[in-house]
Amino acid sequence: MADDSALMRQTLKRIVDAEPGLELAGLARDGEDAVAKARELKPDVVTMDINMPKLDGISALQIILDEKICPVVMVSSLTQRGAVTTFECLELGAFDFVAKPDGTVSSQMGVVAAELVSKVKAAASAGVLDRVRRGRAQRIAARSRPVAMVPREPSGPIAVAMGISTGGPATLLNILPLLPKDLPASLFLVQHMPASFLAAFARRLDENCALKVVEGRAGAAVEPGVCYVAPGGLHLCPYRKSTGQVVIRTPAQPETLFIPGVNVMMEAVLRAYGRNTVGVLMTGIGDDGAEQMVAIRQAGGQTIAESAETAVVYGMPREAAERGGADVVAPNYEIAEEIVKALGRVV
């Protein structure tokens, strides 16, 4: 575990020591120390602060991944700059990140201890490093071949309801940039992420995509060819008015394990669009969205789940597939094409 703060190192040590099944291999005080200890100790996972002396977390991350030592979980500050740098780390191949609750030196890490432990355990799973590296290579290659939309007159408004969690930010860059600008559907996206990161996340996606990506705002009229990202700490719920117009609602209720919740969003999309719904569920711990994938399919909609081949964590999509909620199971680099095909099947 690498952090330049002695307080943070001891806090992280206590979290690991208190968790059965985890063993602390070593503590590092800066990026150079982290790389040296990773080479020497060959741990299953490294947690890495971003802002460190001698060698920063981004540079240390690149070395550890280039040498194929182990997956890396970033521990970042809850700041605007922290969010931007964190996304850069994810694009470079970091497994995922945990945000410090109150700044670069946080005395409140206990608040996110369960999240840190679950992501460290997930990162230690067999084959994770290879899947992350392969996903980055496929993402770079895929940007040169965006999917073309087959001309078709839709029978009515169509929605794509997309849910993703652990490993999501990098995975989405394998998918959303390939979708065409003229996508004849509105896309609703729930990514489990700290609330303060989501606005920066939506902007970063927008910079990389042909279709427009915005943070969902209450009262906004829904348009085709736009991806609406669930706002921080609120659910994303499209609502069809009596006039037929669909607008965004962002309630704080119901209370769910994750807010925004995939199940809540998918349920709202299904109410608003009925069988003209395409459900997409990808990498993530747990089963958020699995039941609503089943409901979408039963209602006559189309459903796509990410396969174990590329899922950083094969949890949410596996649950959907095992419950009968997936028409198609595909690696993430094929999901953009599968979405376009599904839109062609909507009647």
C-alpha positions as CSV (number, residue, x, y, z in Angstrom):
1,M,0.0,0.0,0.0
2,A,1.6,3.2,-1.2
3,D,1.0,6.7,0.3
4,D,3.3,9.5,1.3
5,S,1.3,10.2,4.5
6,A,2.4,8.1,7.5
7,L,-1.1,8.6,8.9
8,M,-2.7,7.2,5.8
9,R,-0.3,4.3,5.7
10,Q,-1.3,3.3,9.2
11,T,-5.0,3.8,8.5
12,L,-4.8,1.6,5.4
13,K,-2.8,-1.0,7.5
14,R,-5.5,-1.1,10.1
15,I,-8.2,-1.7,7.4
16,V,-6.3,-4.6,5.9
17,D,-5.3,-6.1,9.3
18,A,-9.0,-6.1,10.3
19,E,-10.1,-8.1,7.2
20,P,-9.9,-11.9,7.2
21,G,-8.3,-13.2,4.0
22,L,-6.2,-10.1,3.4
23,E,-2.5,-9.9,4.4
24,L,-0.4,-6.8,4.1
25,A,2.8,-7.4,2.1
26,G,4.3,-4.0,2.7
27,L,3.9,-0.2,3.0
28,A,5.5,2.3,0.6
29,R,6.2,6.0,1.3
30,D,6.4,7.2,-2.3
31,G,6.2,6.1,-5.9
32,E,9.8,4.9,-6.2
33,D,9.4,2.9,-3.0
34,A,6.1,1.4,-4.3
35,V,7.7,0.2,-7.5
36,A,10.7,-1.3,-5.6
37,K,8.5,-3.1,-3.1
38,A,6.2,-4.4,-5.9
39,R,9.2,-5.8,-7.7
40,E,10.5,-7.4,-4.5
41,L,7.4,-8.7,-2.8
42,K,5.2,-9.5,-5.9
43,P,1.9,-8.7,-4.2
44,D,-1.5,-9.7,-5.6
45,V,-2.6,-6.1,-5.5
46,V,-1.1,-2.6,-4.9
47,T,-3.1,0.3,-3.7
48,M,-1.6,3.6,-4.8
49,D,-2.0,7.2,-3.9
50,I,-1.7,9.6,-6.8
51,N,0.1,12.6,-5.4
52,M,3.5,11.3,-4.1
53,P,7.0,12.7,-4.1
54,K,10.0,11.3,-6.1
55,L,7.7,9.3,-8.4
56,D,4.0,10.1,-8.7
57,G,1.2,7.5,-8.6
58,I,0.6,7.7,-12.4
59,S,4.2,6.9,-13.2
60,A,4.4,4.2,-10.6
61,L,1.2,2.7,-12.0
62,Q,2.6,2.6,-15.5
63,I,5.8,0.8,-14.4
64,I,3.9,-1.8,-12.3
65,L,1.5,-2.5,-15.2
66,D,4.2,-2.5,-17.9
67,E,6.2,-5.0,-15.9
68,K,3.0,-7.1,-15.4
69,I,3.5,-7.3,-11.6
70,C,-0.1,-7.0,-10.4
71,P,-3.3,-5.0,-10.6
72,V,-3.4,-1.5,-9.0
73,V,-6.3,0.2,-7.1
74,M,-5.9,4.0,-7.0
75,V,-6.7,5.9,-3.8
76,S,-7.5,9.4,-4.8
77,S,-8.6,12.7,-3.3
78,L,-12.2,14.0,-3.7
79,T,-11.3,17.0,-5.7
80,Q,-12.0,18.1,-9.2
81,R,-8.3,17.7,-10.1
82,G,-8.3,14.4,-8.3
83,A,-11.2,13.2,-10.5
84,V,-9.5,14.1,-13.7
85,T,-6.2,12.4,-12.7
86,T,-8.1,9.4,-11.5
87,F,-9.8,8.9,-14.9
88,E,-6.3,9.2,-16.5
89,C,-5.2,6.3,-14.3
90,L,-8.2,4.2,-15.2
91,E,-7.5,4.8,-18.9
92,L,-3.9,3.7,-18.4
93,G,-5.1,0.4,-16.9
94,A,-5.7,0.9,-13.1
95,F,-8.2,-1.7,-11.9
96,D,-10.5,0.9,-10.1
97,F,-10.3,3.6,-7.5
98,V,-11.4,4.5,-4.0
99,A,-11.9,8.2,-3.1
100,K,-10.6,9.5,0.2
101,P,-13.6,11.0,2.0
102,D,-12.0,14.2,3.2
103,G,-9.0,15.1,1.2
104,T,-5.5,13.9,0.4
105,V,-4.8,12.9,4.0
106,S,-8.1,11.4,5.3
107,S,-8.9,10.4,8.9
108,Q,-12.2,9.1,7.7
109,M,-11.1,6.1,5.6
110,G,-13.3,3.9,7.8
111,V,-16.2,5.3,5.8
112,V,-14.9,3.6,2.6
113,A,-13.2,0.6,4.3
114,A,-15.7,-1.9,2.9
115,E,-15.4,-0.4,-0.6
116,L,-11.6,-0.6,-0.4
117,V,-11.6,-4.2,0.8
118,S,-14.1,-5.3,-1.8
119,K,-12.2,-3.7,-4.7
120,V,-8.8,-5.1,-3.4
121,K,-10.4,-8.6,-3.3
122,A,-11.9,-8.2,-6.7
123,A,-8.6,-7.0,-8.1
124,A,-6.9,-10.0,-6.7
125,S,-9.1,-12.4,-8.7
126,A,-7.5,-14.7,-11.3
127,G,-6.9,-13.1,-14.7
128,V,-7.7,-9.5,-13.8
129,L,-4.4,-8.1,-14.9
130,D,-4.6,-9.8,-18.3
131,R,-8.3,-8.6,-18.8
132,V,-7.4,-5.0,-17.9
133,R,-4.4,-5.0,-20.2
134,R,-6.3,-6.6,-23.0
135,G,-9.2,-4.2,-22.6
136,R,-6.8,-1.2,-22.9
137,A,-5.3,-2.6,-26.1
138,Q,-8.8,-3.3,-27.6
139,R,-9.9,0.2,-26.6
140,I,-7.0,1.8,-28.5
141,A,-7.7,-0.4,-31.6
142,A,-11.4,0.1,-31.5
143,R,-11.3,3.9,-31.8
144,S,-10.4,3.6,-35.4
145,R,-13.6,1.6,-36.3
146,P,-16.8,3.3,-35.1
147,V,-20.0,1.4,-35.7
148,A,-22.2,2.6,-38.5
149,M,-26.0,3.0,-37.9
150,V,-28.1,1.1,-40.4
151,P,-30.8,3.6,-41.7
152,R,-34.1,2.7,-40.2
153,E,-37.3,4.6,-39.3
154,P,-38.0,3.8,-35.6
155,S,-41.5,2.9,-34.7
156,G,-41.3,5.2,-31.7
157,P,-38.9,6.6,-29.1
158,I,-36.2,4.0,-28.1
159,A,-34.1,3.9,-25.0
160,V,-30.9,2.1,-24.1
161,A,-30.6,1.5,-20.3
162,M,-26.9,0.8,-19.4
163,G,-25.6,-0.2,-15.9
164,I,-22.0,-0.7,-14.9
165,S,-19.9,-0.6,-11.7
166,T,-16.4,-1.7,-10.8
167,G,-14.1,-1.4,-13.8
168,G,-16.7,0.8,-15.5
169,P,-15.0,4.0,-16.6
170,A,-12.3,2.3,-18.7
171,T,-14.8,-0.3,-20.0
172,L,-17.2,2.5,-21.2
173,L,-14.4,3.8,-23.4
174,N,-14.5,0.5,-25.3
175,I,-18.2,1.2,-26.0
176,L,-19.5,4.7,-26.0
177,P,-17.0,6.3,-28.4
178,L,-17.9,3.6,-31.0
179,L,-21.6,4.6,-31.1
180,P,-22.6,6.9,-33.9
181,K,-23.7,10.5,-33.4
182,D,-27.0,9.8,-35.1
183,L,-28.0,7.0,-32.7
184,P,-31.8,6.8,-32.9
185,A,-32.2,6.3,-29.2
186,S,-31.7,8.0,-25.9
187,L,-29.1,6.4,-23.6
188,F,-29.4,6.3,-19.8
189,L,-26.2,5.4,-17.9
190,V,-25.7,4.5,-14.3
191,Q,-22.1,4.2,-13.2
192,H,-21.5,3.5,-9.5
193,M,-19.1,6.3,-8.5
194,P,-18.6,8.9,-5.8
195,A,-21.0,11.8,-6.3
196,S,-18.3,14.4,-6.7
197,F,-16.7,12.5,-9.6
198,L,-19.8,12.1,-11.8
199,A,-19.9,15.6,-13.4
200,A,-16.2,15.3,-14.4
201,F,-16.9,11.7,-15.6
202,A,-19.7,12.9,-17.9
203,R,-17.5,15.6,-19.4
204,R,-14.7,13.2,-20.0
205,L,-17.0,10.8,-21.8
206,D,-18.4,13.7,-23.9
207,E,-14.9,14.6,-25.0
208,N,-14.3,11.1,-26.3
209,C,-17.7,10.4,-27.9
210,A,-19.5,11.3,-31.1
211,L,-22.8,11.3,-29.4
212,K,-23.5,13.9,-26.8
213,V,-22.9,12.9,-23.2
214,V,-24.4,15.0,-20.3
215,E,-25.2,14.7,-16.7
216,G,-28.9,14.0,-16.2
217,R,-30.7,17.1,-14.8
218,A,-34.1,17.1,-13.3
219,G,-36.7,18.5,-15.7
220,A,-34.6,18.2,-18.9
221,A,-36.4,17.0,-22.0
222,V,-35.0,13.7,-23.3
223,E,-33.6,13.7,-26.9
224,P,-32.3,10.9,-29.1
225,G,-28.6,10.7,-29.7
226,V,-27.8,11.9,-26.2
227,C,-26.4,9.8,-23.3
228,Y,-27.7,10.9,-19.9
229,V,-25.3,10.0,-17.0
230,A,-26.9,9.6,-13.6
231,P,-26.0,12.5,-11.3
232,G,-24.1,12.0,-8.1
233,G,-26.2,10.8,-5.1
234,L,-29.4,10.7,-7.1
235,H,-31.3,8.2,-9.2
236,L,-31.8,8.7,-12.9
237,C,-35.5,8.2,-13.8
238,P,-36.9,9.1,-17.2
239,Y,-40.7,9.9,-17.0
240,R,-43.2,10.0,-19.8
241,K,-45.7,12.8,-19.4
242,S,-49.3,12.6,-20.6
243,T,-48.3,14.6,-23.7
244,G,-45.9,11.8,-24.6
245,Q,-42.8,13.9,-23.9
246,V,-40.1,12.2,-21.8
247,V,-38.3,14.2,-19.1
248,I,-35.6,13.5,-16.5
249,R,-36.4,13.0,-12.9
250,T,-33.7,12.6,-10.3
251,P,-35.2,11.4,-7.0
252,A,-33.1,10.5,-3.9
253,Q,-35.5,7.7,-3.1
254,P,-35.8,4.7,-2.9
255,E,-32.8,4.1,-0.7
256,T,-30.7,1.4,-2.3
257,L,-27.3,-0.1,-1.7
258,F,-26.0,2.1,-4.6
259,I,-27.4,5.6,-5.4
260,P,-27.7,6.0,-8.3
261,G,-29.0,2.5,-8.7
262,V,-29.1,0.5,-12.0
263,N,-32.3,-1.4,-11.0
264,V,-34.1,1.9,-10.3
265,M,-33.0,3.5,-13.6
266,M,-33.9,0.4,-15.7
267,E,-37.3,0.1,-14.0
268,A,-38.1,3.8,-14.9
269,V,-36.8,3.3,-18.4
270,L,-39.0,0.3,-18.9
271,R,-42.1,2.2,-17.6
272,A,-41.4,5.0,-20.0
273,Y,-40.4,3.1,-23.1
274,G,-41.9,-0.4,-22.7
275,R,-40.7,-3.0,-25.2
276,N,-38.7,-0.2,-27.0
277,T,-36.0,-0.7,-24.3
278,V,-32.5,-2.1,-24.8
279,G,-30.9,-3.2,-21.5
280,V,-27.1,-3.4,-21.2
281,L,-25.4,-4.7,-18.0
282,M,-21.6,-4.8,-17.6
283,T,-18.8,-5.3,-15.2
284,G,-19.5,-4.9,-11.5
285,I,-19.7,-6.5,-8.1
286,G,-23.1,-7.8,-7.0
287,D,-26.4,-8.0,-8.9
288,D,-27.6,-4.4,-9.4
289,G,-29.7,-4.4,-12.6
290,A,-30.0,-8.1,-13.0
291,E,-33.7,-8.4,-12.0
292,Q,-34.6,-5.5,-14.3
293,M,-32.7,-7.1,-17.2
294,V,-35.1,-10.1,-16.7
295,A,-38.1,-7.7,-16.7
296,I,-37.0,-5.9,-19.9
297,R,-36.6,-9.2,-21.7
298,Q,-39.9,-10.4,-20.5
299,A,-41.6,-7.2,-21.7
300,G,-40.2,-7.8,-25.2
301,G,-37.2,-5.5,-25.0
302,Q,-33.6,-6.5,-26.0
303,T,-30.9,-7.3,-23.4
304,I,-27.1,-7.5,-23.6
305,A,-24.7,-8.7,-20.9
306,E,-21.0,-8.4,-20.9
307,S,-19.2,-11.8,-21.0
308,A,-16.6,-13.2,-18.6
309,E,-14.0,-12.7,-21.3
310,T,-13.7,-9.0,-20.7
311,A,-15.7,-8.2,-17.5
312,V,-13.2,-6.8,-15.0
313,V,-15.6,-8.3,-12.3
314,Y,-18.0,-10.8,-13.7
315,G,-20.7,-10.2,-11.1
316,M,-23.6,-8.1,-12.3
317,P,-23.6,-9.4,-15.9
318,R,-23.3,-13.0,-14.7
319,E,-26.3,-12.6,-12.5
320,A,-28.4,-11.2,-15.4
321,A,-27.3,-14.1,-17.7
322,E,-27.9,-16.8,-15.0
323,R,-31.4,-15.4,-14.3
324,G,-32.4,-15.5,-17.9
325,G,-32.0,-11.7,-18.5
326,A,-29.6,-11.7,-21.4
327,D,-30.6,-12.2,-25.1
328,V,-26.9,-11.6,-26.0
329,V,-23.7,-12.2,-24.0
330,A,-20.7,-10.5,-25.6
331,P,-17.2,-9.1,-24.8
332,N,-17.2,-5.3,-24.2
333,Y,-15.5,-4.5,-27.5
334,E,-18.5,-6.0,-29.3
335,I,-21.2,-4.3,-27.2
336,A,-21.5,-1.1,-29.3
337,E,-22.2,-3.2,-32.4
338,E,-24.7,-5.3,-30.4
339,I,-26.5,-2.2,-29.3
340,V,-26.9,-1.1,-32.9
341,K,-28.1,-4.5,-33.9
342,A,-30.6,-4.5,-31.0
343,L,-32.0,-1.1,-32.1
344,G,-32.7,-2.7,-35.4
345,R,-34.7,-5.5,-33.8
346,V,-36.9,-3.1,-31.7
347,V,-40.4,-3.1,-33.3
